[in-house]
Amino acid sequence: MGGGGSKKKAPPKPAPTPSKPASSRRAEPTPEELERRRREEEENKRWLEEAKRVGPPPPPKPSFSPGSSEDEYKRYMISKFDYEAWENQIILLSRKLRQAQASNS
């Protein structure tokens, strides 16, 4: 019936996880980089405000109170979708306005 002398092999040891080399670590951004990011963020805000001014009017911001009925929840989800679609339209419009201004310069 079976040889009692067979031994099970130990499972293989997992390979050691290599640590990241020093060159792949992120360095702190330079003051120039921080300033460039700040200016870019301000520029994006300015174009978003311009898009809100010339774009379609915003739909009412959805609100939901806990404990509402299923129909109220459905209406909330539809109005939330409409509001998010409007936000996306504004973002797209701001990018188009910025691009149009850059191509006219």
C-alpha positions, 0 to 999 in steps of 0.5 A, a space after each residue: 500500500 504505499 511507501 511510508 518513506 515519502 516526504 512532502 516537499 516544503 512549499 517554495 518561499 515567496 520571492 522577496 519584494 524588491 524595494 523601489 530604487 532611489 531614482 523612482 521616488 518622487 522628489 518634492 516639487 520645486 518652488 517654480 513647479 508649485 507656482 506653475 501649478 497655482 497659476 494653472 489652477 487659477 486659470 482653470 477657475 477663471 475659465 470655469 467661471 466664464 463657462 458658467 456665465 455663458 453656458 446653460 443655467 444650472 439645474 436645481 442642486 439635488 437634495 435627498 432626505 433619509 427615510 424618503 420613499 422609493 419614488 423620491 429617491 428615484 427623482 433625486 437620482 434623476 436630478 443628481 444625474 442632470 446636475 452632474 451632466 450640467 457640471 460636465 458640460 461646463 467643464 467641457 465648455 471651459 476647456 473649449 473656450 480656453 482652447 479657442 482663446 489660445 488659438 486666437 492668440 
